[in-house]
Amino acid sequence: MVALASLAVWQVHRRAYKLDLIARVETRVHAAPTPAPGPEDWAGISAGTDEYRRVMMTGTWVDDRSTLVQAVTDLGGGYWVMTPLARDDGTTILINRGFVPATERDPATWRPQDPGPVTIVGLLRMSEPGGAFLRANDPTSDRWFSRDVAAIAASHRLAKVAPYFIDAERTPGKSGLPVAGLTVIAFSNNHLVYALTWGVLAMMAAAGAAFVNVERLHPGWLGPREPT
């Protein structure tokens, strides 16, 4: 009973945390972009304080080291195009330039057209190490199921790579591939349902315990029992 009540209280606290997180993320994604964190800030970056921050950076595409990461979006199945952006300070940031269908693996269909410095605005995202559910990344075969920054950087021999990646925003009026701006920002928030469930179970357990104790202290209080 105590354990069930504790679980209910814990879910209430989790709900409060989740609502606060949703509010903070909503504020971040609609804020004016700030410079992407540099090497001096990399050690302190975390999902709680930085993910979905709207940031901007300027650099030059390293388009011959792009990586295709399997993805499923509202546009169907295909790939995220992860292309390194080299900055003047010698660091590199992986940019998720957007989605391409599974039929468009040929780099000629989505290679960057601007060879000069470009400015990218997008959302800071945390690395996704390992792979997807039941599917591990396979760098030797260039098969990727998650946007694992460290593994992708090592596979392409990239140095001084930021520990995060950027989901690029869609440029107004721009068409063609890749299709940017498909970041899904959604957080499950079923904690109220869970709290009510655990709370009801706790009350049922309390009622059952009370019934047993009363019956022991006052045998027959509900009337004579039927003979067996």
N, C-alpha and C positions, 0 to 999 in steps of 0.2 A: 504493500500500500504506500509506504513512504517512498519507495523507489519510483512508483508510478507518478506520485505527486511531484517528485523531483524532476522527472522527465517532462511533465507538463510545464513546470516553471522554466526549465531549460529551453523549451521550445518558445516560450514567451520572450525570453531574452534573445534567442536566435532571430525571432521575427523582428524585434526592435533593431537588431544589428543589420538585418537584410534591408529593412526599410531605409535605414540610414545610408547603407551602401548604394541603394538604387538612387537616392536623392543626390549623393555625391557624384555618381557616375553621370547622371543627367546634367549636373552642373559642369562637369569636365567636358563632355562632348559638345556643349554649346558655347564654351568659352572661346575667347580669342586665342589663336595659337601662340604658343611660347616656344623658344628654341629647344630643340631636342636635347636631352641630357648628354653632356660630354663625359669623357673618361673620369673626371674628378667626381662625378656623381653616380657612376655605375654601381658601385658597391652598395649604395643605399637604396637602390630602386626595388620596389616591391609592388605586388598586385594591389594591396590595400591603399597605397598612397599614390600610385602612378598609372595603373592600367586604365586605358581609355582617355588619358590626357590628350588633348588636342595640341599637336606640336608641329613645328616646321623645321626644315633643314635644306641646305643647298649643297649640291655636289654634282659629280659626274657619274653617269651610269657605267657599270662594268658589265655590259650586257652579254659578254661571252661566258659569264659564269652564273647565268640564271638557273633557277631550280624550279621544277614543276612539282607541286605538292597536291596529292589527290584531294578533291573537295566535292561536296554536295551542297548546292545552293538552290535558291528559288528558280534559277535558270536551268537547273538540271545537274547532271554529273559532269565533272571535268577536273580542272586544276587551278590552283592559285599560282600565279607567276611571281616568284621571289627573286628579285634582282638587287645585287649590291649597289649601293650608292657611296662612292668614295668622296670624302670631304677633304678640304684643304689642310686640315690639321693631321692628316694621315690616318684617321679612323674611318671605319666603314659601317654603314647601317643597312641591314636587309630591309628592303621595301616590298611589301605585298602589293604589287601594282594592280592586282585585280584577278578576275576569273576569266578563263578561256574554256570553251567546250572540249570534251574528250577528243573530238575530231580535229582539233587545232593545235596539235603538238609541234608543228613546224614553227621554229622561231621567226621565220620570215613574216608570219602573220601578226606577231605581237612585239617584235623588236623595237626598242625606243627609236624614234625618228630624230630626236634632237641630240646631236653629239656634244653640244656645249653644256655648261653648267645649267642645272635645272633646280627649281625650288619646289619641294614637295610639302604638302600639308596633309596630315592624317592623324590617326589615333595610335597612340603607343600601346603595344600589346606585349604580353609576357611570352617568353619562349615556351614551346610545347615539347618537352623532351620525350624521347622514347618511341612514340608512334601513336597509333589509334588503338581502339579496343580490339584485341586479338590480332593486331597487325603491327609488327615492329618495322621501323624504318630500316632500309637496306641500302646504305650508302654505296657499297661496292657495285650494286646493280642500278644505282641512281633511282631507287624506288622510295618515295617519301609519302608518308601518311599523316605526318604532323609537321608543323613549322618549328622544328628543332634548330634553333639558331646556332648553337655550338657545333652540332654535328654537321650542319650544312656548311658552316664556315670552314671546318676542318676538311670536309670533302673537297672543297674548292680552293683550299690553301689560302684562305683570306686571313689577313692579320689585323689586329686591333679592331675587332668587330664588337659593336655594342651588344649587350646581353639581351636586348629586346628587339622587336621588329616593328615596323610601322604599316598599318593598313592605310593605303593612300585614299584620299577622298576623290570623288568623281569631279572632274573639271567641268564646269557648266558649258554646255554646248559641244562637248567632246563626244565623239562616237567611235566605234571600232573596238578592237581588242587591245589589252585586257579590259574587262568591265570592272571599274573600281567602285568603291562606295557600297559594298555589300556586307559590311560588318554587321553581324547580328548582336544586338545588345539586349539580352534577356536573362533574367535571373528567376529561377524557380522560387516561389514564396508560398509554400504550403504549410508554413509553421503554425498558423492559427488552427488549421484542421488537425495537425498533429497534437497541438496543445489541448484542444477540446477532446480529442480521442483519449489521450493519456489522463486527462482530468476526469472524464466519465468513468474510465476503468478504475481510477483511484477511488471515486465515490462508490462504485459498485463493490470494490474490495472492502471499503470501510463499512458499507451496509451489511455485507456478508459476515464480516468479523463481529459486528455488533449483534447480529442475529444469533450467531453461535454462542457468544458470551452470555447473552440474556437467557438463552435456552439452558445453558449450564447452571446459571445462578438460580433460575426459576423454572425448574422442569414442569412441563405441562401448562405453561402460561398461555399457550394457544389452544388449550382444551385437551381433553383426554385423547390419547393416541389410540388408533385402531389396533386391536389385538393382532399379533402376527402368528 
